[in-house]
Amino acid sequence: MRDCCVAFVLASIALVLAVSTACAQPEPPRDRRDLEAQARFESGRLAFESGRYEEALADFRRSYELSRRSLILYNIGIVLDRLRRDAEALEAFERFLEAEPDAENREDVEARIAILRTQVAAREPEPTPEIAALPPLPAPRPQEGYEIWAWISAGVGIAAAIAAPITWSAADDAYDDLDARCGDLGCTDAQIDASSAPELVDATNALIVTAIIAGVSTAVAWTLYFVDLRLPSGTALRIGPGSLRITF
């Protein structure tokens, strides 16, 4: 430890132990890298003493890059510890002890490593428990479609049932008017076709048929709706030409 070329390394020990350590007659650094490393170390020491820890960290790291002197790792660990960068401080202290197994302050460093390991472990997120895959949701039942179909059919049927008597009454009035105009001789086919009576009769018949079909459709829709409500899950009705099947 009396090699005067490591004067700035001894200064790091002074920072660690909070005591003064000096070299009797330090020789000039051997090359420019040593000169810069010593300068950056001194700059880091002054920054540390002034509480400018980020600047101190940058200087100590640069000094270590240039010199590769393992004692500087302790200074880096001290600064990182002050900055509350626990994981990085832990790594720096562990590397310091690996490189300097006989360090005078080994017990103190090991004690700090134990504390940092506890703090780092406490900050690590707990593993997320695996969630069992949920069973697939059952397929939607078609009750809603049946209900809409039933209401539409009912509406059409009611409208047709209301309109049919109206058109029938209009057709009857049209035929009465023809009888009045044609007299006892009766109207010819051309006269009848020229009037609105045939169209009104056709409209009445169409409305009556529509009302019947809509009524049947409404009944079928409501039947399917209530039957489907009572079927167990996974059961479905299948309607085909001339057949009605229940599948499971």
MIDOSE-1310 file (N, C-alpha, C; in nm, 2 decimals, decimal comma, always signed):
residues 248
mrdc	+0,08/-0,12/+0,00/+0,00/+0,00/+0,00/+0,09/+0,12/+0,00; +0,22/+0,11/-0,01/+0,31/+0,23/+0,00/+0,35/+0,28/-0,14; +0,30/+0,22/-0,24/+0,33/+0,26/-0,37/+0,27/+0,40/-0,39; +0,36/+0,50/-0,42/+0,31/+0,64/-0,42/+0,22/+0,66/-0,54
cvaf	+0,22/+0,57/-0,64/+0,13/+0,59/-0,75/-0,01/+0,57/-0,72; -0,04/+0,52/-0,60/-0,18/+0,49/-0,56/-0,22/+0,59/-0,46; -0,17/+0,71/-0,46/-0,21/+0,81/-0,36/-0,36/+0,84/-0,36; -0,42/+0,85/-0,47/-0,56/+0,88/-0,47/-0,65/+0,76/-0,42
vlas	-0,59/+0,64/-0,43/-0,66/+0,52/-0,38/-0,66/+0,53/-0,22; -0,55/+0,57/-0,17/-0,54/+0,59/-0,02/-0,64/+0,70/+0,02; -0,66/+0,79/-0,06/-0,76/+0,90/-0,03/-0,90/+0,84/-0,02; -0,93/+0,74/-0,10/-1,06/+0,67/-0,10/-1,07/+0,60/+0,04
ialv	-0,96/+0,54/+0,09/-0,97/+0,48/+0,22/-1,00/+0,58/+0,33; -0,94/+0,70/+0,31/-0,96/+0,80/+0,40/-1,11/+0,84/+0,41; -1,17/+0,84/+0,29/-1,32/+0,87/+0,28/-1,40/+0,76/+0,35; -1,35/+0,64/+0,33/-1,43/+0,53/+0,39/-1,42/+0,53/+0,54
lavs	-1,30/+0,54/+0,59/-1,27/+0,53/+0,74/-1,28/+0,66/+0,81; -1,31/+0,77/+0,74/-1,32/+0,90/+0,80/-1,19/+0,94/+0,88; -1,08/+0,90/+0,83/-0,95/+0,94/+0,89/-0,86/+0,98/+0,78; -0,75/+1,05/+0,81/-0,66/+1,11/+0,71/-0,55/+1,01/+0,68
taca	-0,52/+0,99/+0,56/-0,42/+0,90/+0,51/-0,34/+0,97/+0,40; -0,21/+0,98/+0,41/-0,14/+1,05/+0,31/-0,01/+0,98/+0,28; +0,05/+1,01/+0,17/+0,17/+0,95/+0,12/+0,28/+1,05/+0,15; +0,40/+1,01/+0,18/+0,50/+1,10/+0,23/+0,55/+1,19/+0,11
qpep	+0,60/+1,13/+0,01/+0,64/+1,21/-0,10/+0,59/+1,15/-0,23; +0,46/+1,18/-0,27/+0,40/+1,11/-0,38/+0,47/+1,15/-0,51; +0,49/+1,05/-0,59/+0,56/+1,07/-0,72/+0,45/+1,11/-0,82; +0,49/+1,17/-0,93/+0,39/+1,21/-1,03/+0,33/+1,08/-1,09
prdr	+0,21/+1,08/-1,13/+0,15/+0,97/-1,20/+0,23/+0,93/-1,32; +0,23/+0,80/-1,35/+0,32/+0,76/-1,46/+0,27/+0,80/-1,60; +0,14/+0,82/-1,62/+0,09/+0,86/-1,75/-0,03/+0,95/-1,74; -0,08/+0,99/-1,85/-0,19/+1,08/-1,85/-0,32/+1,02/-1,79
rdle	-0,34/+0,89/-1,81/-0,46/+0,83/-1,75/-0,45/+0,83/-1,60; -0,34/+0,80/-1,55/-0,32/+0,81/-1,40/-0,35/+0,95/-1,35; -0,30/+1,05/-1,43/-0,32/+1,19/-1,39/-0,47/+1,22/-1,39; -0,54/+1,18/-1,49/-0,68/+1,21/-1,50/-0,76/+1,13/-1,39
aqar	-0,72/+1,01/-1,37/-0,79/+0,93/-1,27/-0,77/+0,99/-1,13; -0,65/+1,04/-1,10/-0,63/+1,11/-0,97/-0,71/+1,23/-0,96; -0,71/+1,31/-1,07/-0,79/+1,44/-1,07/-0,94/+1,41/-1,05; -0,99/+1,31/-1,12/-1,13/+1,28/-1,11/-1,17/+1,23/-0,97
fesg	-1,07/+1,15/-0,91/-1,10/+1,10/-0,78/-1,11/+1,22/-0,68; -1,01/+1,32/-0,69/-1,01/+1,43/-0,60/-1,14/+1,51/-0,62; -1,18/+1,53/-0,75/-1,30/+1,60/-0,78/-1,42/+1,53/-0,71; -1,43/+1,40/-0,72/-1,54/+1,33/-0,66/-1,54/+1,34/-0,51
rlaf	-1,42/+1,34/-0,45/-1,41/+1,35/-0,30/-1,47/+1,48/-0,26; -1,43/+1,59/-0,33/-1,48/+1,72/-0,29/-1,63/+1,73/-0,31; -1,68/+1,68/-0,42/-1,82/+1,68/-0,45/-1,89/+1,60/-0,34; -1,84/+1,49/-0,30/-1,90/+1,41/-0,19/-1,91/+1,49/-0,06
esgr	-1,80/+1,55/-0,03/-1,80/+1,63/+0,10/-1,90/+1,75/+0,09; -1,93/+1,80/-0,03/-2,02/+1,91/-0,05/-2,16/+1,86/-0,06; -2,18/+1,73/-0,06/-2,32/+1,68/-0,08/-2,37/+1,67/-0,22; -2,28/+1,69/-0,32/-2,32/+1,68/-0,46/-2,29/+1,54/-0,50
yeea	-2,38/+1,45/-0,47/-2,35/+1,30/-0,48/-2,36/+1,26/-0,63; -2,44/+1,31/-0,71/-2,44/+1,27/-0,85/-2,31/+1,31/-0,92; -2,26/+1,42/-0,89/-2,13/+1,46/-0,94/-2,02/+1,37/-0,89; -2,02/+1,34/-0,76/-1,92/+1,25/-0,70/-1,93/+1,12/-0,76
ladf	-2,05/+1,06/-0,79/-2,06/+0,93/-0,85/-2,00/+0,93/-0,99; -2,02/+1,03/-1,07/-1,97/+1,04/-1,20/-1,82/+1,05/-1,20; -1,76/+1,12/-1,11/-1,62/+1,13/-1,10/-1,55/+1,00/-1,05; -1,61/+0,94/-0,95/-1,55/+0,81/-0,90/-1,56/+0,70/-1,00
rrsy	-1,67/+0,70/-1,08/-1,68/+0,60/-1,18/-1,58/+0,62/-1,29; -1,56/+0,75/-1,33/-1,46/+0,78/-1,43/-1,32/+0,74/-1,38; -1,29/+0,77/-1,26/-1,16/+0,74/-1,20/-1,14/+0,59/-1,20; -1,25/+0,51/-1,17/-1,23/+0,37/-1,17/-1,21/+0,31/-1,31
elsr	-1,28/+0,37/-1,41/-1,26/+0,33/-1,55/-1,12/+0,35/-1,59; -1,06/+0,46/-1,55/-0,92/+0,49/-1,59/-0,82/+0,41/-1,52; -0,84/+0,38/-1,39/-0,73/+0,32/-1,31/-0,76/+0,17/-1,28; -0,89/+0,13/-1,28/-0,93/+0,00/-1,24/-0,88/-0,04/-1,10
rsli	-0,87/+0,06/-1,01/-0,83/+0,03/-0,88/-0,95/-0,01/-0,80; -0,95/-0,13/-0,74/-1,07/-0,18/-0,68/-1,12/-0,11/-0,56; -1,03/-0,04/-0,49/-1,06/+0,04/-0,37/-1,17/+0,15/-0,40; -1,16/+0,19/-0,52/-1,26/+0,30/-0,56/-1,40/+0,25/-0,56
lyni	-1,42/+0,11/-0,58/-1,55/+0,06/-0,58/-1,63/+0,09/-0,45; -1,55/+0,09/-0,34/-1,61/+0,12/-0,21/-1,67/+0,26/-0,21; -1,59/+0,36/-0,27/-1,64/+0,50/-0,27/-1,77/+0,51/-0,36; -1,77/+0,43/-0,47/-1,88/+0,43/-0,56/-2,00/+0,37/-0,48
givl	-1,98/+0,26/-0,40/-2,09/+0,21/-0,32/-2,14/+0,31/-0,22; -2,05/+0,38/-0,15/-2,09/+0,48/-0,05/-2,19/+0,59/-0,12; -2,15/+0,64/-0,23/-2,23/+0,74/-0,30/-2,36/+0,68/-0,34; -2,36/+0,57/-0,40/-2,49/+0,50/-0,44/-2,58/+0,48/-0,32
drlr	-2,52/+0,44/-0,21/-2,60/+0,42/-0,08/-2,66/+0,56/-0,04; -2,59/+0,66/-0,05/-2,64/+0,79/-0,01/-2,76/+0,83/-0,11; -2,75/+0,79/-0,23/-2,85/+0,82/-0,33/-2,97/+0,73/-0,33; -2,96/+0,63/-0,23/-3,07/+0,54/-0,22/-3,09/+0,45/-0,34
rdae	-2,98/+0,43/-0,41/-2,99/+0,33/-0,53/-2,93/+0,20/-0,47; -3,02/+0,13/-0,40/-2,98/+0,02/-0,32/-2,92/-0,09/-0,40; -2,98/-0,13/-0,51/-2,93/-0,24/-0,59/-2,80/-0,22/-0,65; -2,77/-0,09/-0,70/-2,64/-0,06/-0,75/-2,54/-0,05/-0,64
alea	-2,58/+0,00/-0,52/-2,48/+0,01/-0,41/-2,44/-0,13/-0,37; -2,54/-0,22/-0,36/-2,51/-0,36/-0,32/-2,41/-0,42/-0,42; -2,43/-0,40/-0,55/-2,34/-0,46/-0,65/-2,20/-0,40/-0,63; -2,19/-0,27/-0,60/-2,06/-0,21/-0,59/-1,98/-0,26/-0,47
ferf	-2,06/-0,28/-0,35/-1,99/-0,33/-0,23/-1,95/-0,48/-0,25; -2,03/-0,55/-0,32/-2,00/-0,69/-0,34/-1,87/-0,71/-0,43; -1,87/-0,63/-0,53/-1,75/-0,63/-0,62/-1,62/-0,58/-0,54; -1,64/-0,49/-0,45/-1,53/-0,44/-0,37/-1,48/-0,55/-0,28
leae	-1,56/-0,63/-0,22/-1,51/-0,74/-0,13/-1,45/-0,85/-0,21; -1,51/-0,87/-0,33/-1,45/-0,98/-0,42/-1,31/-0,94/-0,45; -1,28/-0,81/-0,48/-1,15/-0,77/-0,52/-1,06/-0,75/-0,40; -1,12/-0,71/-0,29/-1,04/-0,68/-0,17/-1,09/-0,77/-0,05
pdae	-1,06/-0,90/-0,06/-1,11/-0,99/+0,05/-1,06/-0,96/+0,19; -0,94/-0,90/+0,19/-0,87/-0,87/+0,32/-0,89/-0,72/+0,36; -0,99/-0,65/+0,31/-1,01/-0,51/+0,34/-1,03/-0,49/+0,49; -0,97/-0,39/+0,54/-0,98/-0,36/+0,69/-1,12/-0,34/+0,73
nred	-1,20/-0,28/+0,65/-1,34/-0,25/+0,69/-1,44/-0,36/+0,64; -1,39/-0,48/+0,62/-1,47/-0,59/+0,56/-1,60/-0,61/+0,65; -1,59/-0,61/+0,78/-1,70/-0,64/+0,86/-1,81/-0,53/+0,84; -1,77/-0,41/+0,84/-1,87/-0,30/+0,82/-1,93/-0,31/+0,68
vear	-1,85/-0,35/+0,58/-1,91/-0,36/+0,45/-2,01/-0,47/+0,44; -1,97/-0,59/+0,50/-2,06/-0,70/+0,50/-2,19/-0,67/+0,58; -2,18/-0,59/+0,68/-2,31/-0,55/+0,76/-2,40/-0,47/+0,67; -2,33/-0,37/+0,59/-2,41/-0,29/+0,50/-2,47/-0,37/+0,39
iail	-2,40/-0,47/+0,34/-2,45/-0,55/+0,23/-2,57/-0,63/+0,28; -2,57/-0,68/+0,40/-2,69/-0,75/+0,46/-2,81/-0,66/+0,46; -2,79/-0,54/+0,50/-2,90/-0,44/+0,51/-2,96/-0,42/+0,37; -2,86/-0,39/+0,27/-2,91/-0,36/+0,14/-2,98/-0,48/+0,07
rtqv	-2,93/-0,60/+0,10/-3,00/-0,71/+0,04/-3,15/-0,72/+0,09; -3,17/-0,69/+0,22/-3,30/-0,69/+0,27/-3,39/-0,59/+0,21; -3,33/-0,47/+0,19/-3,41/-0,36/+0,13/-3,44/-0,39/-0,02; -3,34/-0,44/-0,09/-3,37/-0,47/-0,23/-3,47/-0,58/-0,24
aare	-3,47/-0,68/-0,16/-3,57/-0,79/-0,16/-3,71/-0,74/-0,13; -3,71/-0,64/-0,04/-3,85/-0,59/+0,00/-3,91/-0,51/-0,11; -3,83/-0,45/-0,20/-3,88/-0,37/-0,31/-3,91/-0,45/-0,43; -3,87/-0,58/-0,44/-3,90/-0,66/-0,55/-4,05/-0,70/-0,55
pept	-4,12/-0,68/-0,66/-4,26/-0,72/-0,67/-4,28/-0,87/-0,65; -4,39/-0,90/-0,57/-4,42/-1,04/-0,55/-4,47/-1,10/-0,68; -4,44/-1,23/-0,71/-4,48/-1,29/-0,83/-4,64/-1,30/-0,83; -4,69/-1,27/-0,95/-4,83/-1,27/-0,97/-4,88/-1,41/-0,97
peia	-4,97/-1,45/-0,88/-5,02/-1,59/-0,88/-5,09/-1,62/-1,01; -5,07/-1,74/-1,06/-5,13/-1,78/-1,18/-5,28/-1,80/-1,16; -5,36/-1,75/-1,25/-5,50/-1,76/-1,24/-5,55/-1,87/-1,34; -5,63/-1,96/-1,28/-5,68/-2,07/-1,36/-5,77/-2,02/-1,47
alpp	-5,76/-2,08/-1,59/-5,84/-2,04/-1,70/-5,99/-2,05/-1,67; -6,06/-1,95/-1,70/-6,20/-1,96/-1,67/-6,27/-2,04/-1,78; -6,38/-2,11/-1,74/-6,45/-2,19/-1,84/-6,52/-2,10/-1,94; -6,53/-2,14/-2,06/-6,59/-2,06/-2,16/-6,74/-2,03/-2,13
lpap	-6,78/-1,91/-2,16/-6,92/-1,88/-2,13/-7,01/-1,95/-2,22; -7,13/-1,99/-2,17/-7,22/-2,06/-2,26/-7,27/-1,97/-2,37; -7,30/-2,04/-2,48/-7,35/-1,97/-2,60/-7,48/-1,89/-2,57; -7,49/-1,77/-2,62/-7,61/-1,70/-2,59/-7,74/-1,77/-2,64
rpqe	-7,84/-1,76/-2,56/-7,97/-1,83/-2,60/-8,05/-1,73/-2,69; -8,13/-1,79/-2,78/-8,19/-1,71/-2,88/-8,33/-1,65/-2,84; -8,36/-1,65/-2,71/-8,49/-1,60/-2,66/-8,52/-1,46/-2,72; -8,41/-1,37/-2,72/-8,43/-1,23/-2,76/-8,48/-1,23/-2,90
gyei	-8,42/-1,31/-2,99/-8,46/-1,31/-3,13/-8,61/-1,35/-3,14; -8,65/-1,46/-3,07/-8,78/-1,50/-3,07/-8,88/-1,39/-3,03; -8,84/-1,32/-2,92/-8,93/-1,22/-2,87/-8,95/-1,10/-2,97; -8,84/-1,06/-3,03/-8,85/-0,96/-3,13/-8,94/-1,00/-3,25
wawi	-8,91/-1,13/-3,29/-8,99/-1,18/-3,40/-9,14/-1,18/-3,36; -9,17/-1,22/-3,24/-9,31/-1,23/-3,20/-9,38/-1,09/-3,20; -9,31/-0,99/-3,15/-9,37/-0,86/-3,14/-9,39/-0,80/-3,28; -9,29/-0,82/-3,37/-9,31/-0,77/-3,51/-9,42/-0,84/-3,58
sagv	-9,43/-0,97/-3,56/-9,54/-1,05/-3,63/-9,68/-1,00/-3,57; -9,68/-0,98/-3,44/-9,80/-0,94/-3,38/-9,84/-0,80/-3,43; -9,75/-0,71/-3,44/-9,78/-0,58/-3,49/-9,83/-0,58/-3,63; -9,77/-0,66/-3,72/-9,81/-0,67/-3,86/-9,95/-0,73/-3,86
giaa	-9,98/-0,83/-3,78/-10,11/-0,90/-3,78/-10,22/-0,80/-3,73; -10,19/-0,73/-3,63/-10,29/-0,63/-3,58/-10,32/-0,53/-3,68; -10,22/-0,47/-3,75/-10,24/-0,37/-3,85/-10,32/-0,42/-3,96; -10,29/-0,55/-4,01/-10,37/-0,61/-4,12/-10,51/-0,63/-4,07
aiaa	-10,53/-0,68/-3,95/-10,67/-0,71/-3,90/-10,75/-0,58/-3,89; -10,68/-0,47/-3,86/-10,76/-0,34/-3,85/-10,79/-0,29/-3,99; -10,69/-0,30/-4,08/-10,71/-0,25/-4,22/-10,81/-0,33/-4,30; -10,82/-0,46/-4,28/-10,90/-0,54/-4,36/-11,05/-0,50/-4,36
pitw	-11,11/-0,48/-4,24/-11,25/-0,43/-4,24/-11,27/-0,30/-4,31; -11,17/-0,21/-4,30/-11,18/-0,08/-4,37/-11,19/-0,10/-4,52; -11,10/-0,18/-4,58/-11,10/-0,20/-4,72/-11,22/-0,28/-4,77; -11,27/-0,37/-4,68/-11,39/-0,44/-4,71/-11,51/-0,35/-4,72
saad	-11,52/-0,26/-4,63/-11,63/-0,16/-4,63/-11,62/-0,07/-4,75; -11,49/-0,03/-4,79/-11,48/+0,05/-4,91/-11,52/-0,02/-5,03; -11,48/-0,15/-5,04/-11,52/-0,23/-5,15/-11,67/-0,25/-5,16; -11,74/-0,27/-5,05/-11,88/-0,28/-5,05/-11,95/-0,16/-5,09
dayd	-11,90/-0,04/-5,05/-11,95/+0,09/-5,10/-11,93/+0,10/-5,25; -11,82/+0,06/-5,30/-11,79/+0,07/-5,44/-11,89/-0,01/-5,52; -11,92/-0,13/-5,47/-12,01/-0,22/-5,55/-12,16/-0,16/-5,54; -12,19/-0,10/-5,42/-12,32/-0,04/-5,41/-12,33/+0,08/-5,51
dlda	-12,23/+0,15/-5,53/-12,23/+0,26/-5,62/-12,25/+0,21/-5,77; -12,18/+0,10/-5,80/-12,20/+0,04/-5,93/-12,34/-0,01/-5,95; -12,40/-0,07/-5,85/-12,54/-0,11/-5,87/-12,63/+0,01/-5,89; -12,61/+0,12/-5,82/-12,69/+0,23/-5,84/-12,68/+0,29/-5,98
rcgd	-12,55/+0,29/-6,03/-12,53/+0,35/-6,16/-12,58/+0,26/-6,28; -12,56/+0,13/-6,26/-12,59/+0,04/-6,37/-12,74/+0,00/-6,38; -12,81/+0,01/-6,27/-12,95/-0,02/-6,27/-12,98/-0,17/-6,27; -13,10/-0,20/-6,32/-13,14/-0,34/-6,32/-13,07/-0,43/-6,43
lgct	-13,01/-0,36/-6,53/-12,94/-0,43/-6,63/-12,81/-0,49/-6,58; -12,76/-0,43/-6,48/-12,63/-0,47/-6,42/-12,51/-0,41/-6,50; -12,40/-0,41/-6,43/-12,28/-0,34/-6,49/-12,20/-0,45/-6,58; -12,14/-0,40/-6,68/-12,05/-0,48/-6,76/-11,92/-0,50/-6,69
daqi	-11,85/-0,60/-6,74/-11,72/-0,63/-6,68/-11,62/-0,51/-6,69; -11,64/-0,44/-6,80/-11,55/-0,32/-6,82/-11,58/-0,22/-6,72; -11,71/-0,20/-6,69/-11,75/-0,10/-6,59/-11,70/-0,14/-6,45; -11,71/-0,26/-6,43/-11,66/-0,31/-6,29/-11,51/-0,29/-6,28
dass	-11,44/-0,33/-6,39/-11,29/-0,32/-6,39/-11,25/-0,18/-6,38; -11,33/-0,08/-6,44/-11,29/+0,06/-6,43/-11,31/+0,12/-6,29; -11,39/+0,05/-6,21/-11,41/+0,11/-6,08/-11,30/+0,06/-5,98; -11,30/+0,10/-5,86/-11,20/+0,06/-5,76/-11,24/-0,06/-5,68
apel	-11,36/-0,11/-5,71/-11,41/-0,22/-5,63/-11,32/-0,35/-5,64; -11,28/-0,40/-5,75/-11,19/-0,52/-5,75/-11,06/-0,50/-5,68; -11,00/-0,38/-5,69/-10,87/-0,36/-5,62/-10,90/-0,36/-5,47; -11,01/-0,31/-5,42/-11,04/-0,30/-5,28/-11,07/-0,44/-5,23
vdat	-11,13/-0,53/-5,31/-11,16/-0,67/-5,27/-11,02/-0,74/-5,26; -10,94/-0,72/-5,36/-10,81/-0,79/-5,36/-10,72/-0,74/-5,23; -10,73/-0,61/-5,20/-10,66/-0,56/-5,09/-10,71/-0,62/-4,96; -10,84/-0,63/-4,95/-10,91/-0,69/-4,83/-10,86/-0,84/-4,82
nali	-10,86/-0,91/-4,92/-10,82/-1,05/-4,92/-10,67/-1,07/-4,87; -10,59/-0,98/-4,93/-10,45/-0,98/-4,89/-10,42/-0,95/-4,75; -10,50/-0,85/-4,70/-10,49/-0,81/-4,56/-10,54/-0,93/-4,46; -10,64/-1,00/-4,51/-10,69/-1,11/-4,43/-10,58/-1,22/-4,42
vtai	-10,53/-1,25/-4,54/-10,42/-1,35/-4,54/-10,30/-1,31/-4,45; -10,26/-1,18/-4,47/-10,15/-1,13/-4,39/-10,18/-1,14/-4,24; -10,30/-1,11/-4,20/-10,33/-1,12/-4,06/-10,33/-1,26/-4,01; -10,37/-1,36/-4,09/-10,37/-1,50/-4,05/-10,22/-1,55/-4,04
iagv	-10,14/-1,51/-4,14/-10,00/-1,56/-4,13/-9,93/-1,49/-4,01; -9,95/-1,36/-3,99/-9,89/-1,30/-3,88/-9,93/-1,35/-3,75; -10,06/-1,39/-3,74/-10,10/-1,45/-3,61/-10,04/-1,59/-3,59; -10,02/-1,67/-3,69/-9,96/-1,80/-3,68/-9,81/-1,78/-3,64
stav	-9,75/-1,68/-3,71/-9,60/-1,65/-3,68/-9,58/-1,60/-3,54; -9,67/-1,52/-3,49/-9,66/-1,47/-3,36/-9,68/-1,59/-3,26; -9,77/-1,68/-3,28/-9,79/-1,79/-3,19/-9,66/-1,88/-3,19; -9,61/-1,90/-3,31/-9,49/-1,99/-3,32/-9,37/-1,92/-3,24
awtl	-9,35/-1,79/-3,26/-9,24/-1,72/-3,20/-9,25/-1,73/-3,05; -9,38/-1,70/-2,99/-9,39/-1,70/-2,85/-9,37/-1,84/-2,80; -9,42/-1,94/-2,87/-9,40/-2,08/-2,83/-9,25/-2,12/-2,82; -9,17/-2,08/-2,92/-9,03/-2,10/-2,92/-8,96/-2,03/-2,81
yfvd	-9,01/-1,91/-2,78/-8,95/-1,82/-2,67/-8,96/-1,89/-2,54; -9,08/-1,94/-2,51/-9,11/-2,00/-2,38/-9,05/-2,14/-2,37; -9,05/-2,21/-2,48/-8,99/-2,34/-2,48/-8,84/-2,33/-2,46; -8,77/-2,24/-2,52/-8,63/-2,22/-2,51/-8,59/-2,18/-2,37
lrlp	-8,68/-2,10/-2,30/-8,65/-2,07/-2,16/-8,64/-2,19/-2,07; -8,72/-2,29/-2,11/-8,73/-2,41/-2,02/-8,63/-2,52/-2,06; -8,56/-2,50/-2,17/-8,46/-2,60/-2,22/-8,33/-2,58/-2,13; -8,27/-2,69/-2,10/-8,14/-2,68/-2,02/-8,04/-2,62/-2,11
sgta	-7,93/-2,56/-2,05/-7,82/-2,50/-2,12/-7,76/-2,59/-2,21; -7,72/-2,55/-2,33/-7,66/-2,63/-2,43/-7,76/-2,70/-2,52; -7,89/-2,68/-2,50/-7,99/-2,74/-2,58/-8,05/-2,63/-2,68; -8,07/-2,67/-2,80/-8,12/-2,57/-2,90/-8,23/-2,63/-2,99
lrig	-8,31/-2,55/-3,04/-8,41/-2,59/-3,13/-8,36/-2,57/-3,27; -8,39/-2,66/-3,36/-8,35/-2,65/-3,50/-8,48/-2,67/-3,59; -8,51/-2,56/-3,66/-8,62/-2,57/-3,75/-8,58/-2,58/-3,89; -8,63/-2,68/-3,96/-8,60/-2,70/-4,10/-8,73/-2,73/-4,18
pgsl	-8,71/-2,74/-4,31/-8,83/-2,76/-4,39/-8,91/-2,89/-4,35; -9,03/-2,87/-4,29/-9,11/-2,98/-4,25/-9,07/-3,05/-4,13; -8,98/-2,99/-4,05/-8,93/-3,06/-3,93/-8,90/-2,96/-3,82; -8,90/-3,01/-3,70/-8,86/-2,93/-3,58/-8,79/-3,03/-3,49
ritf	-8,65/-3,00/-3,47/-8,57/-3,09/-3,39/-8,51/-3,02/-3,27; -8,49/-3,09/-3,17/-8,42/-3,04/-3,05/-8,28/-3,11/-3,04; -8,17/-3,03/-3,04/-8,04/-3,09/-3,03/-7,98/-3,05/-2,89; -7,89/-3,14/-2,85/-7,82/-3,13/-2,72/-7,67/-3,12/-2,74
